[in-house]
Amino acid sequence: MRLVRLRPLSEAEAYARCYGRGDENVKFVRLERRPPRFDTGLTGEDLRRAFEVKLDSREPAHVPAPEAVNGSEPAAAA
C-alpha cells in the first residue's frame, strides 16, 4: 500500500516525526540566503560551451602504436 502525502513536511515536522518531541536544546532557525560571491554573468551552460570550444581547438594528441603483446610482433597493417 502506497502512502500519498497531501503536502510536504516542514523541517520541524520531519524532525518531530523522526525523533519525537526533542528537547529545549533543539531550535530551528531559518538562514537568509547569501548573495553570490562573484557576479560573473556566466551560467554553467556558458562555461560548458566555452570548455568544449577550447577542447575542440586543440591539436589532436599523438597516439603511439600499440606495443607488442607477450613478445609477439605487432600485426601488419592491412
DATADA-V395744 format. One line per field, one symbol per residue. phi: phi as a letter, one per 40 degrees, with the letter a starting at -180 (. if undefined). psi: psi as a letter, one per 40 degrees, with the letter a starting at -180 (. if undefined). burial: + if it has 9 or more other ideal C-beta (glycine too) atoms within 8 Angstrom, else -. A space follows every 10 residues. Layout:
phi=???
psi=???
burial=???
This chain:
phi=.ccbccaccc ccccccccbg cgacccbcbb cccccccbcc gccccccccc cccccccccc ccbcccccbf gccccccc
psi=hhhhhdiiii ddddddddea daaeehhhih hihiiidhgd eiiddddddd ddddddeiii ihhiiiiihf eiiiiih.
burial=---------- ---+++---- ---------- ---------- ------+--- ---------- ---------- --------
